[in-house]
């Protein structure tokens, strides 16, 4: 399956959040973290002290105001439904076209599978630098997915708060 959602970023984005691969719901809606059970938008709204965005236009406005870019580490793969555990035959995404255009300072990896695949495919070029030649800080954070029942919403907020500083 090919990744069907374009990366979201602009020339002001300074935080890049990388997931693994879009869920079924996100693929249907053609935008990131569309599953209402995913806690991604609730976490970001809390840590950036902002209103919870509810539709695609509000989500894009939220990301733009907070200078956040979204993309995934997988360009294509075999996947069953939305299960990261089922992911096989991975082709990695190309990150350089974002890093060459945006002054990314923080790269945030959303979940264990995304981190595993990021380091497998990008690790050989670490450290990663932004368009201004500065090293980018990398944060591996717990997945906001509803499948990650280990972390409550409050636990996720505590971990993710680091990116808003």
C-alpha positions in Angstrom: 0.0 0.0 0.0 1.3 3.4 -1.0 1.2 6.4 1.5 -1.5 8.6 0.1 -1.3 11.7 2.3 1.1 14.5 1.4 3.4 15.7 4.2 2.1 18.8 5.9 4.7 21.6 6.4 5.7 25.0 5.4 8.8 27.2 5.4 8.2 28.1 9.1 7.8 24.6 10.5 10.2 24.0 13.3 8.8 20.7 14.7 8.5 17.6 12.6 6.3 14.8 14.0 6.8 11.4 12.3 4.3 8.6 12.6 4.6 5.2 11.1 1.8 4.9 8.5 -1.7 6.4 8.3 -4.6 4.5 9.9 -7.5 3.3 7.8 -9.6 6.3 9.0 -6.7 8.8 8.1 -6.4 7.2 4.7 -10.2 7.6 4.2 -10.2 11.2 5.3 -6.8 12.0 3.6 -5.3 13.7 6.6 -3.3 12.7 9.6 -4.7 11.3 12.9 -8.3 11.2 11.7 -9.3 8.4 14.1 -11.2 10.2 16.9 -9.9 7.5 19.3 -6.3 8.6 18.6 -5.2 11.0 21.3 -2.8 13.0 19.1 -4.9 16.1 18.8 -5.9 16.1 22.4 -2.3 15.8 23.5 -1.2 18.7 21.2 -4.1 20.9 22.2 -3.1 20.4 25.9 0.6 20.9 25.6 0.3 24.0 23.4 -2.6 25.4 25.5 -5.0 25.7 22.6 -8.4 24.7 21.5 -8.9 21.1 20.2 -9.1 21.2 16.4 -12.0 19.2 15.1 -11.9 19.3 11.3 -9.1 19.3 8.7 -9.1 23.1 8.3 -8.8 23.6 12.0 -6.1 21.0 12.3 -4.1 22.6 9.5 -4.5 26.1 11.1 -3.4 24.6 14.5 -0.3 23.0 12.9 0.6 26.2 11.1 0.2 28.4 14.2 2.4 26.1 16.2 4.9 25.6 13.4 4.4 21.8 13.3 5.0 19.6 10.3 3.6 16.1 9.9 4.8 13.1 7.9 5.4 9.4 8.3 8.5 7.2 8.2 6.9 4.8 5.7 6.3 5.6 2.1 4.8 2.2 1.3 4.3 -1.2 3.1 2.1 -4.2 3.5 -0.3 -3.5 6.4 -3.5 -5.1 7.7 -6.0 -2.4 8.7 -4.3 0.1 10.9 -2.1 -2.4 12.9 1.6 -1.3 13.2 2.3 -4.9 14.3 1.3 -6.2 10.9 3.6 -3.8 8.9 5.9 -5.6 6.4 7.8 -4.9 3.2 8.6 -1.3 4.2 9.9 1.4 1.8 11.0 4.4 3.8 9.8 8.0 3.3 12.2 10.6 2.0 12.7 13.3 4.7 15.2 15.5 3.1 12.7 17.5 1.0 11.2 18.7 4.3 14.5 19.3 6.0 15.9 21.2 3.1 12.9 23.7 3.1 11.9 24.1 6.8 14.0 25.1 9.8 13.1 22.0 11.8 14.6 22.1 15.3 12.8 19.1 16.8 12.0 15.8 15.2 9.4 13.9 17.2 8.8 10.2 16.6 5.3 9.1 17.5 5.6 5.5 18.8 7.9 2.5 19.0 7.3 1.2 15.5 7.9 4.6 13.9 11.1 4.9 16.0 12.3 1.4 15.0 11.8 2.1 11.3 13.2 5.6 11.5 16.5 4.4 13.0 16.6 1.5 10.6 16.3 3.7 7.6 17.6 7.1 8.7 20.1 6.1 11.3 23.0 5.8 8.9 22.8 9.6 8.3 22.5 10.8 11.9 22.9 13.4 13.1 20.2 15.0 11.0 20.6 18.7 10.1 18.0 21.3 9.1 18.1 23.7 6.1 20.2 26.1 8.2 22.8 23.4 8.9 21.9 23.0 12.6 21.6 19.6 14.2 18.0 18.5 14.9 17.0 17.2 18.4 15.2 13.8 18.2 12.5 12.8 20.6 11.1 9.3 20.8 7.7 9.6 22.4 5.0 7.1 23.3 2.4 6.5 20.7 -0.8 8.4 20.8 -2.6 5.5 19.2 -5.6 4.0 21.0 -3.7 0.7 20.7 -1.2 2.0 23.2 -3.2 1.3 26.3 -0.1 1.4 28.5 -0.3 5.2 28.6 -3.3 7.3 29.8 -4.0 10.6 28.2 -2.4 12.3 31.2 0.7 10.1 30.9 1.0 11.0 27.2 0.7 14.7 27.9 3.5 14.5 30.5 5.8 12.8 28.0 4.9 15.0 25.0 5.1 18.3 26.9 8.9 18.3 26.2 8.2 19.4 22.6 6.4 22.6 23.5 9.4 24.0 25.4 
